[in-house]
Amino acid sequence: MGPATMPDAGATRRPAGLSSARPPSRLARIFSLERIVMGAAIAALFILVVFPLCFLLIGSVWSEGRFTLEYFREALTGRLYLQALLNSLMLGAWTGLFSLLLGLPLAWAVARTNVPGKGLITLTANLSYLSPPFLTAIAFVNLFGPNAGLINAFFRDMVGAPWLGFNIFSMPGLVLVTVLHTFPYVFLLASSALQSVDASYEEAAQILGASKFRTVLSITTPLVMPAILSGVLLAFVNAIALFGSQAIIGLPGRIVTLPTRIYSLFDFPAQYALASALSLLFVVITVAALYIQRAYLAKRSFVTLGGKGARPQLMDLGWAKWPLFGFCVVVFFVSIILPYATLIAVSISKSWGLNFWQGLTLEHYRFVLFDYDVTQRAIVNSLGLAIVAATIAVFLGAIIGWIDIRTQIPGRKFLDYAALVPLGLPGIVMAVALIQFWLTMPIALYGTLTILLLAYVGRYIPLGVRAANTSLRQIDPTLEESARILGASWGHTLKEITLPLMRPGLFAGWLLVFVPVIQELSASILLFSSSSMTLAVAIYNLYETGYTEPVAALAMTNMAIITVVIIIARKIGGGQIGRKENEKPGDGVPQGGTA
């Protein structure tokens, strides 16, 4: 072998396909695609969340060039604002309690008993979560309005017993409508926890002579207490944050809450500083509730040592399963059948009343879809905003989740926490924060689709981050490391390995963002203009004008759009949305349980 063909003794043989180019320079590393994308995601998070909340705080304590606590003093001592605060706390407390009393029995029935109709119970919870609460409020107003409500009119005019009626414009009415939207939080979290509890604990208690009822109270319930408290906390926070139902039911009943009081401060002349101070009370309430929850959990241990093979024990209820099933059917009827049947009946009746079936028509659908010029613009705006907001939130969530889990960048935990902050903030608080921030900027965004998009992405980015975070933790990082060792760039690795493996989780996150965005009212009501009208705002404005039947038709149109998009998204997601990788239907889940 000649010298020209002799291999270099100090050379290292490279795998085929690898480039022999020199390592990238320091400048190239600084401006690499990886760093640019991460930097853009971090900047977006600050613009969407951190800066608006900072300006919200500044706007509440800075007036006419000086520091002042006057607005906080007024918010905490003014009679109107104190009453609104007390009403919000009362609503949240009652809603949390009844969400617990409703959601926990349903979760226990699905996860730990042989009650029939488990699919119906799960469907009830899912549909209740997906149903816009302000639409449920409109439906119940048509049923239980003190004068024109169908059921009240029936008791008053047909039965001659007006005392049997129920005034929906009251705190009990507001709690009822709110609970129908919030009990799924307790149900979903508690049912998942109940399916994970090691059955050997309960079996041991029963072997030692404990009754089934005592076993549930002494063993099962304490072990799932973290999930129960998390569900109650979410129910509480969401209850005090909902604007639509509080405006539709609370204002006619003279029950003013923090969201409706903040909304009133934007009447001319707008009182931005006082609105900021009241908005920060929401943050304080949320943090306080979270602190109480964590303080309670920190004093106790909830660890179970069961392995993967431990299967939840299904309790044979005997004859008692039928009363429990009847309770579940009642919940399904009140939360799903009653409001939707009412909206459908109102939407196809010429005039809503006791004899509504004598004049059925589709005229109201023709009016809202073709004659009411707002509808088509609102549909286009809502669909476009929801699709774009969900896509951006999931993409940013994927990048932020990747930074948190796959890198050692200093401050990555702060990014994760900052991305979760909006989860506890009402939409109306995010709207006030954005107004305070963008009014100081030279760019005029107020009343545009852009500021609505910023509000939606900022508020729901926690859902995208959590979905991405969960998916990334299920992916072995050695897959990405192998691709990088073999010469694949960061972008190529992300495109060919990471994102395809994350697809089911990302689609689930996309849906989790899309659904609340397309029915969002609390932030939209402060940020919209005639050109940026959304479906939720169009329904609310039409309701305020007193057009009962067209409102119902537009409400059903809204739900039809949500349903169609969910079906399409599930098909695009390959039917894997919400299912873990390599998991077959029914794996690790009791028959009829939730996956």
C-alpha positions in Angstrom: 0.0 0.0 0.0 1.4 3.3 -1.0 1.8 6.4 1.1 -1.1 8.1 -0.6 -3.4 5.4 0.6 -2.1 4.9 4.1 -4.7 5.9 6.7 -3.9 8.6 9.2 -3.0 6.8 12.4 -4.5 9.6 14.5 -7.7 9.9 12.6 -11.0 8.7 13.9 -13.3 6.9 11.5 -16.6 8.8 11.1 -19.9 7.2 10.5 -21.2 7.5 7.0 -23.2 10.5 6.2 -21.6 12.8 8.8 -20.2 16.0 7.7 -16.5 16.7 8.2 -17.0 20.4 8.5 -15.4 22.3 11.3 -17.5 23.0 14.4 -19.6 26.1 14.1 -18.1 29.4 15.2 -19.1 31.2 18.4 -21.1 33.7 16.4 -22.9 30.9 14.5 -23.8 29.2 17.8 -25.2 32.5 19.2 -27.4 33.1 16.2 -28.3 29.4 15.7 -31.9 28.5 14.9 -32.2 26.9 18.4 -31.3 30.1 20.2 -33.4 32.3 17.9 -36.5 30.2 18.5 -35.9 30.0 22.2 -35.3 33.7 22.5 -38.4 34.5 20.5 -40.5 32.2 22.7 -39.1 33.9 25.9 -39.7 37.3 24.5 -43.3 36.3 23.5 -43.9 35.1 27.1 -42.8 38.4 28.5 -44.9 40.4 26.1 -48.0 38.2 26.6 -47.9 37.7 30.4 -45.1 39.3 32.4 -45.1 42.9 31.1 -49.0 43.3 31.1 -49.1 42.1 34.7 -46.3 44.4 35.7 -48.2 47.3 34.1 -51.3 46.2 35.9 -49.5 46.6 39.2 -48.0 49.9 38.2 -51.3 51.2 37.0 -52.9 50.5 40.3 -50.3 52.4 42.4 -49.2 55.2 40.1 -51.3 58.2 39.3 -50.4 61.7 38.0 -46.7 61.0 38.3 -46.7 59.9 41.9 -47.0 56.7 44.0 -50.4 56.2 45.7 -52.4 53.5 47.5 -55.6 55.5 47.1 -57.2 53.0 44.6 -56.5 50.0 46.8 -58.0 51.9 49.8 -61.1 52.6 47.7 -61.3 49.1 46.5 -61.1 47.7 50.1 -63.3 50.2 51.8 -65.8 51.4 49.3 -69.2 49.9 50.0 -69.9 49.0 46.3 -66.6 47.3 45.9 -66.7 45.5 49.3 -70.1 44.1 48.4 -68.9 42.9 45.1 -65.9 41.2 46.8 -68.2 39.5 49.3 -70.6 38.4 46.6 -67.7 36.9 44.6 -66.3 35.1 47.6 -69.7 33.8 48.5 -70.3 32.6 44.9 -66.9 30.9 44.9 -67.4 29.2 48.2 -70.9 27.8 47.5 -69.8 26.7 44.0 -66.7 24.9 45.4 -68.8 23.1 47.9 -71.5 22.0 45.5 -69.0 21.1 42.9 -67.5 18.8 45.5 -70.9 17.3 46.5 -71.7 16.7 42.8 -68.4 15.8 41.2 -66.9 13.5 43.9 -69.9 11.0 44.0 -69.9 10.8 40.2 -66.1 10.3 40.1 -66.4 7.5 42.8 -69.3 5.9 40.9 -67.3 5.8 37.7 -63.9 4.7 39.1 -64.7 2.5 42.0 -68.2 1.0 41.7 -70.2 -1.3 39.4 -72.8 1.4 38.7 -74.3 1.1 35.2 -74.0 3.9 32.6 -70.4 5.0 33.3 -70.1 6.3 29.7 -73.1 8.5 30.3 -71.6 9.9 33.5 -68.3 10.7 31.7 -70.1 12.2 28.8 -72.1 14.4 31.2 -68.9 15.8 32.8 -67.2 16.4 29.4 -70.2 18.1 27.9 -70.7 20.2 31.0 -67.1 21.4 30.8 -67.4 22.2 27.0 -70.7 24.1 27.4 -70.2 27.9 27.6 -71.6 28.9 31.0 -73.2 32.0 29.7 -75.3 29.9 27.3 -76.4 27.7 30.2 -77.4 30.9 32.0 -79.5 32.1 29.0 -81.2 28.7 28.9 -82.1 28.8 32.6 -83.4 32.3 32.3 -85.8 31.1 29.7 -86.9 28.4 32.1 -86.9 30.1 35.5 -87.2 33.8 34.7 -89.6 35.2 37.3 -92.1 36.5 34.7 -91.5 34.8 31.4 -89.7 31.6 32.5 -91.5 28.6 31.1 -91.5 26.5 34.2 -92.4 29.4 36.5 -95.3 30.3 34.1 -96.5 26.7 34.2 -96.6 26.6 38.0 -98.2 30.1 38.1 -100.8 29.8 35.2 -101.4 26.1 34.8 -101.0 24.7 38.3 -102.0 27.8 40.2 -99.1 27.4 42.6 -96.6 30.2 42.0 -94.8 29.4 45.2 -93.4 26.3 43.4 -91.5 28.5 41.0 -87.8 29.4 41.3 -86.3 32.8 40.7 -83.1 32.3 38.7 -82.1 36.0 39.3 -80.7 35.2 42.8 -77.6 33.9 44.4 -78.9 30.3 44.5 -79.7 30.6 40.7 -76.2 32.0 40.0 -74.6 29.2 42.0 -76.7 26.6 40.2 -75.7 27.7 36.7 -72.0 28.1 37.8 -71.8 24.6 39.4 -73.1 23.0 36.2 -69.9 24.2 34.6 -67.4 23.7 37.4 -68.2 20.3 38.9 -66.3 18.5 36.0 -63.1 19.9 37.5 -63.7 17.8 40.7 -65.0 14.9 38.7 -62.1 14.6 36.2 -59.3 15.1 38.8 -60.9 12.8 41.4 -61.8 10.0 39.0 -58.2 10.0 37.7 -56.8 9.8 41.3 -59.3 7.1 42.3 -58.1 4.9 39.4 -54.5 5.2 40.6 -55.0 4.3 44.3 -53.5 0.9 45.2 -56.4 -1.4 45.9 -54.4 -3.3 48.5 -55.0 -0.6 51.0 -58.7 -0.9 50.8 -58.6 -4.7 50.7 -56.5 -4.7 53.9 -59.0 -2.5 55.6 -61.9 -4.7 54.7 -60.0 -7.8 55.7 -59.5 -6.2 59.2 -63.3 -5.7 59.4 -63.9 -2.2 58.1 -67.2 -1.7 56.3 -67.3 -0.5 52.7 -68.5 2.9 53.8 -65.8 3.3 56.5 -63.1 2.1 54.0 -64.2 4.9 51.6 -64.1 7.6 54.3 -61.0 6.4 56.1 -58.8 5.0 53.3 -59.8 6.1 49.8 -60.9 9.7 50.4 -57.7 10.8 52.3 -55.5 9.3 49.6 -57.2 11.2 46.8 -57.5 14.4 48.9 -54.9 16.3 46.8 -56.9 15.8 43.6 -60.1 16.7 45.4 -58.7 19.9 46.8 -57.2 20.8 43.4 -60.7 20.3 41.8 -62.4 22.4 44.4 -59.7 25.1 44.0 -60.2 25.2 40.2 -64.0 25.3 40.7 -63.6 28.2 43.1 -61.3 30.2 40.9 -63.4 29.7 37.8 -66.6 30.5 39.6 -65.4 34.0 40.7 -63.9 34.6 37.2 -66.9 33.9 35.0 -68.3 37.2 33.6 -71.1 36.0 31.3 -73.3 34.1 33.8 -72.7 36.7 36.5 -73.8 39.5 34.1 -76.8 37.6 32.7 -78.1 36.3 36.1 -76.4 38.5 38.7 -77.1 42.0 37.3 -80.9 41.6 37.0 -80.9 40.2 40.5 -78.8 43.1 41.8 -76.0 40.7 42.7 -72.9 42.6 41.6 -69.6 40.7 41.6 -66.0 41.7 41.0 -66.1 40.9 37.2 -69.3 42.9 36.6 -68.0 45.8 38.9 -64.7 45.9 36.9 -66.7 45.9 33.7 -68.7 48.9 34.9 -65.6 50.9 35.5 -64.9 51.0 31.8 -68.0 53.1 31.1 -67.1 56.7 30.2 -65.0 58.0 31.8 -63.0 54.8 32.2 -61.3 54.4 35.6 -58.3 52.3 34.6 -56.4 52.6 37.9 -59.4 51.5 40.1 -60.1 48.6 37.7 -56.4 47.6 38.0 -56.6 47.6 41.8 -59.8 45.5 41.8 -58.2 43.1 39.2 -55.3 42.6 41.6 -57.7 41.4 44.2 -58.4 38.4 42.0 -54.7 37.6 42.0 -54.6 37.9 45.8 -57.7 35.7 46.2 -56.2 33.0 43.9 -52.8 33.0 45.6 -54.5 32.8 49.0 -56.6 29.9 48.0 -53.5 28.1 46.6 -51.6 28.8 49.8 -54.3 27.3 51.9 -54.5 24.2 49.8 -50.7 23.7 49.9 -50.5 24.4 53.6 -53.1 21.7 54.2 -51.4 19.1 51.9 -47.9 19.9 53.4 -48.9 18.5 56.8 -50.0 15.1 55.5 -48.6 12.3 53.4 -50.6 11.0 50.4 -48.0 8.7 48.9 -49.2 5.2 47.8 -46.6 2.5 47.0 -48.7 0.5 44.6 -47.0 -0.6 41.4 -48.4 -0.7 37.9 -50.1 -4.1 38.5 -52.3 -2.7 41.4 -55.8 -2.5 40.0 -58.6 -0.4 41.5 -61.2 -2.4 43.4 -64.7 -2.1 42.0 -67.2 -2.1 44.8 -70.4 -4.1 44.3 -73.2 -1.8 45.4 -76.0 -4.3 45.0 -79.4 -2.6 44.9 -77.8 0.7 45.9 -76.3 1.1 42.4 -79.7 2.0 41.0 -80.4 5.0 43.2 -76.8 6.1 42.4 -77.5 5.7 38.7 -80.7 7.6 39.1 -78.8 10.5 40.7 -76.4 10.4 37.7 -79.3 10.6 35.2 -80.7 13.6 37.1 -77.4 15.4 36.8 -77.3 14.6 33.1 -80.8 15.9 32.6 -80.3 19.1 34.5 -76.8 19.9 33.2 -77.2 18.8 29.5 -80.7 17.9 28.4 -82.5 20.8 30.1 -80.4 23.7 28.9 -79.8 22.3 25.3 -83.4 21.3 24.8 -84.5 24.7 26.0 -82.1 26.5 23.6 -83.2 24.4 20.7 -86.9 24.9 21.6 -86.5 28.6 21.9 -84.5 28.9 18.7 -87.3 27.2 16.6 -90.3 28.9 18.2 -92.0 32.0 16.9 -92.7 33.2 20.4 -91.4 31.6 23.6 -94.1 30.6 26.0 -96.3 27.8 27.2 -97.6 27.2 23.7 -94.3 27.5 21.9 -94.8 24.3 19.9 -97.8 25.7 18.0 -95.6 28.0 16.0 -92.3 26.3 15.1 -90.0 28.0 12.6 -86.4 28.2 11.3 -86.8 31.9 10.7 -84.5 32.8 13.6 -81.6 30.7 12.1 -82.1 32.5 8.7 -82.1 35.8 10.5 -78.9 35.3 12.5 -77.0 33.6 9.7 -78.0 35.8 6.8 -79.8 39.0 7.9 -78.0 39.9 11.1 -74.8 41.4 9.6 -72.8 40.9 12.8 -73.0 37.0 12.7 -70.9 36.2 9.7 -68.2 38.6 10.8 -68.3 37.2 14.3 -68.1 33.6 13.1 -65.0 34.4 10.9 -63.4 36.4 13.7 -64.0 33.7 16.4 -62.9 30.8 14.2 -59.8 32.6 13.0 -58.8 33.8 16.5 -59.5 30.4 18.1 -57.4 28.5 15.4 -54.5 31.0 15.5 -54.5 31.4 19.3 -54.6 27.6 19.9 -51.8 27.1 17.4 -49.6 29.8 18.8 -50.3 28.7 22.4 -49.3 25.1 21.7 -46.2 26.1 19.7 -45.0 28.5 22.4 -45.9 25.8 25.0 -43.8 23.3 23.2 -40.8 25.6 23.1 -41.1 26.7 26.7 -41.7 23.1 27.8 -38.6 22.0 25.9 -36.5 24.8 27.5 -37.7 23.7 31.0 -37.1 19.9 30.5 -34.4 19.6 27.9 -32.0 22.5 28.8 -30.1 23.8 31.7 -30.7 27.5 30.9 -30.7 29.6 34.1 -34.2 31.0 34.9 -36.0 28.2 33.0 -38.1 27.5 36.1 -39.2 31.1 36.2 -40.4 30.8 32.6 -42.5 27.7 33.6 -44.0 29.6 36.5 -44.6 32.7 34.5 -46.4 30.6 31.9 -48.7 29.2 34.6 -49.7 32.5 36.2 -52.6 33.2 33.8 -54.2 29.9 34.7 -55.5 31.5 37.9 -56.4 34.9 36.3 -59.9 35.7 35.0 -60.2 36.9 31.5 -61.3 40.3 32.6 -58.1 40.7 34.6 -56.0 39.8 31.6 -58.0 42.3 29.5 -57.3 45.1 32.1 -53.6 44.2 32.1 -53.4 44.3 28.3 -55.2 47.6 28.2 -52.8 49.1 30.8 -49.8 47.8 28.9 -50.8 48.7 25.3 -52.2 52.1 26.1 -48.6 53.1 27.0 -47.2 51.7 23.8 -47.0 53.7 20.5 -48.8 50.9 18.7 -52.6 51.4 18.7 -54.0 47.9 19.3 -57.1 48.5 21.4 -60.3 47.3 19.7 -58.4 45.3 17.1 -58.2 41.5 16.5 -54.6 41.6 17.4 -55.2 42.6 21.0 -57.9 39.9 21.3 -55.4 37.4 20.0 -52.8 38.5 22.5 -55.4 38.2 25.3 -56.4 34.7 24.3 -52.8 33.4 23.8 -51.7 35.0 27.1 -54.6 33.6 29.1 -54.5 30.1 27.7 -50.8 29.5 27.2 -50.7 27.5 30.5 -52.7 24.8 28.7 -50.3 24.6 25.9 -47.3 24.5 28.3 -48.8 21.7 30.4 -49.7 19.7 27.4 -46.2 20.0 25.9 -44.6 19.4 29.3 -46.5 16.2 29.8 -45.7 14.9 26.3 -42.0 15.7 26.6 -41.7 13.8 29.9 -42.9 10.7 28.1 -40.3 10.9 25.4 -36.9 9.4 26.0 -34.3 12.2 25.5 -31.8 9.7 24.2 -33.8 9.6 20.9 -33.0 13.3 20.4 -29.4 12.9 21.6 -28.9 10.1 19.1 -30.1 12.3 16.2 -27.8 15.1 17.3 -24.8 12.8 17.6 -25.5 11.6 14.0 -25.3 15.1 12.8 -28.9 16.2 12.7 -29.5 19.9 13.5 -31.7 21.1 16.3 -34.5 22.1 13.9 -34.3 18.8 12.0 -34.4 16.8 15.3 -37.4 18.8 16.4 -39.2 18.3 13.1 -38.5 14.6 12.6 -38.4 13.2 16.1 -39.7 15.4 18.9 -42.8 17.0 17.4 -44.1 13.8 15.8 -43.8 12.0 19.1 -45.5 14.9 20.8 -48.4 15.0 18.3 -51.1 13.4 20.4 -50.4 15.6 23.4 -50.1 18.7 21.2 -53.4 18.0 19.6 -55.0 17.5 23.0 -53.5 20.8 24.1 -54.7 22.5 20.9 -58.3 21.4 21.6 -58.0 22.5 25.3 -57.1 26.0 24.1 -59.5 26.2 21.1 -62.7 25.3 23.0 -62.4 28.1 25.7 -61.2 30.6 23.2 -64.1 30.3 20.8 -66.5 30.8 23.7 -64.5 33.4 25.6 -66.5 36.4 26.8 -64.9 37.9 29.9 -61.8 39.2 28.2 -63.5 39.9 24.8 -66.2 42.1 26.4 -63.6 44.8 27.3 -61.4 44.5 24.1 -63.7 44.2 21.2 -64.9 46.7 18.7 -67.5 46.6 15.9 -64.8 45.2 13.5 -63.5 42.7 16.0 -66.8 41.3 17.2 -66.7 37.6 18.3 -69.5 35.1 18.6 -69.6 35.2 22.4 -69.9 39.0 22.4 -72.5 38.9 19.6 -74.6 36.5 21.6 -74.3 38.7 24.8 -75.1 41.9 22.9 -78.1 40.3 21.2 -79.3 39.0 24.6 -79.1 42.5 26.1 -81.4 43.8 23.3 -84.1 41.3 24.4 -84.2 39.2 21.2 -84.7 35.9 23.0 -85.3 33.5 20.0 -82.4 34.8 17.8 -80.1 34.6 20.8 -80.9 30.9 21.2 -80.4 30.3 17.4 -77.0 32.0 17.6 -76.1 30.0 20.7 -76.8 26.7 19.0 -74.8 27.9 16.0 -71.9 28.5 18.3 -72.2 25.0 19.8 -72.4 23.5 16.3 -69.2 25.2 15.3 -67.4 23.9 18.4 -68.7 20.3 17.8 -67.6 20.3 14.2 -64.1 21.6 14.9 -63.6 19.0 17.7 -64.6 16.2 15.4 -62.3 17.4 12.6 -59.4 17.9 15.1 -59.8 14.4 16.5 -59.7 13.0 13.0 -56.6 14.9 12.1 -55.1 13.8 15.4 -55.6 10.2 14.3 -58.0 9.4 17.1 -55.2 9.5 19.6 -56.1 12.7 21.3 -56.0 12.2 25.1 -54.5 8.7 24.9 -51.0 7.9 26.0 -48.5 6.5 23.6 -48.6 2.7 23.3 -51.7 2.5 25.4 -54.6 0.4 24.2 -58.2 1.3 25.0 -58.9 0.1 28.5 -55.3 -0.4 29.6 -55.0 0.4 33.3 -58.6 1.7 33.4 -61.6 0.0 34.9 -64.2 -1.0 32.4 -66.4 2.1 31.7 -63.9 4.4 33.4 -62.3 7.5 31.9 -59.1 7.1 30.0 
